[in-house]
Amino acid sequence: MLGNGSREKPKGPPKGPGRGGKRPGAGRKAEDGATGMIRINVSLTPEQREKFRNLGGSLWLRGKINEVDSDD
């Protein structure tokens, strides 16, 4: 019976702020403090991936791109 004053627990996930989800300032920070980053995907062989990691990964790549920009 619905008219007896008892309340049923709502079904589904809680509404409003809670755990999880996208939040400003959340997530891993760049090692060099870079902000306003976008994510890209690149296809590499397993050997190229290992070399990329050994060279410094994203930090190394951003430095190389900045070197080219400063040469213009």
C-alpha positions as a Markdown table, in Angstrom:
| # | Residue | x | y | z |
|---|---|---|---|---|
| 1 | Met | 0.0 | 0.0 | 0.0 |
| 2 | Leu | 1.4 | 3.4 | -0.9 |
| 3 | Gly | -0.8 | 5.5 | 1.4 |
| 4 | Asn | 0.6 | 4.2 | 4.7 |
| 5 | Gly | 3.3 | 6.8 | 5.1 |
| 6 | Ser | 6.2 | 4.4 | 4.5 |
| 7 | Arg | 8.9 | 5.5 | 2.1 |
| 8 | Glu | 10.6 | 3.2 | -0.3 |
| 9 | Lys | 14.3 | 3.5 | -1.0 |
| 10 | Pro | 14.9 | 5.1 | -4.4 |
| 11 | Lys | 16.2 | 2.8 | -7.1 |
| 12 | Gly | 19.2 | 3.5 | -9.2 |
| 13 | Pro | 22.3 | 5.5 | -8.6 |
| 14 | Pro | 22.1 | 8.5 | -6.2 |
| 15 | Lys | 21.3 | 11.9 | -7.8 |
| 16 | Gly | 23.5 | 14.9 | -7.4 |
| 17 | Pro | 27.1 | 15.2 | -6.2 |
| 18 | Gly | 28.6 | 12.0 | -4.9 |
| 19 | Arg | 31.4 | 9.6 | -5.7 |
| 20 | Gly | 33.1 | 9.3 | -9.0 |
| 21 | Gly | 32.5 | 11.1 | -12.2 |
| 22 | Lys | 34.3 | 14.0 | -13.9 |
| 23 | Arg | 35.5 | 16.7 | -11.6 |
| 24 | Pro | 37.6 | 19.8 | -12.2 |
| 25 | Gly | 41.2 | 19.3 | -11.2 |
| 26 | Ala | 40.9 | 15.5 | -10.9 |
| 27 | Gly | 43.3 | 13.1 | -12.5 |
| 28 | Arg | 47.0 | 12.7 | -13.0 |
| 29 | Lys | 49.0 | 15.9 | -13.4 |
| 30 | Ala | 51.6 | 16.3 | -16.2 |
| 31 | Glu | 55.2 | 15.8 | -14.9 |
| 32 | Asp | 56.2 | 19.2 | -16.4 |
| 33 | Gly | 53.2 | 21.0 | -15.0 |
| 34 | Ala | 51.7 | 21.5 | -18.5 |
| 35 | Thr | 48.0 | 22.4 | -18.4 |
| 36 | Gly | 45.2 | 22.5 | -20.9 |
| 37 | Met | 46.2 | 19.2 | -22.4 |
| 38 | Ile | 44.3 | 17.2 | -25.0 |
| 39 | Arg | 44.7 | 13.4 | -25.5 |
| 40 | Ile | 45.8 | 11.9 | -28.9 |
| 41 | Asn | 46.3 | 8.3 | -30.0 |
| 42 | Val | 49.3 | 7.1 | -31.9 |
| 43 | Ser | 49.9 | 3.7 | -33.4 |
| 44 | Leu | 53.3 | 2.2 | -32.7 |
| 45 | Thr | 55.0 | -1.2 | -32.9 |
| 46 | Pro | 55.9 | -2.8 | -29.6 |
| 47 | Glu | 59.6 | -1.9 | -30.2 |
| 48 | Gln | 58.7 | 1.8 | -30.9 |
| 49 | Arg | 56.5 | 1.9 | -27.8 |
| 50 | Glu | 59.4 | 0.7 | -25.7 |
| 51 | Lys | 61.8 | 3.3 | -27.3 |
| 52 | Phe | 59.2 | 6.0 | -26.7 |
| 53 | Arg | 59.0 | 5.2 | -23.0 |
| 54 | Asn | 62.7 | 5.0 | -22.7 |
| 55 | Leu | 63.1 | 8.4 | -24.3 |
| 56 | Gly | 60.7 | 9.9 | -21.7 |
| 57 | Gly | 57.3 | 9.4 | -23.2 |
| 58 | Ser | 54.9 | 12.4 | -23.4 |
| 59 | Leu | 57.3 | 14.7 | -21.6 |
| 60 | Trp | 60.0 | 14.0 | -24.2 |
| 61 | Leu | 57.5 | 14.4 | -27.1 |
| 62 | Arg | 56.3 | 17.8 | -25.9 |
| 63 | Gly | 59.9 | 18.9 | -25.6 |
| 64 | Lys | 60.7 | 17.8 | -29.2 |
| 65 | Ile | 57.6 | 19.6 | -30.5 |
| 66 | Asn | 58.5 | 22.7 | -28.7 |
| 67 | Glu | 62.0 | 22.6 | -30.1 |
| 68 | Val | 60.6 | 22.6 | -33.7 |
| 69 | Asp | 58.2 | 25.4 | -32.9 |
| 70 | Ser | 61.1 | 27.6 | -31.6 |
| 71 | Asp | 63.1 | 27.1 | -34.8 |
| 72 | Asp | 60.4 | 28.8 | -37.0 |
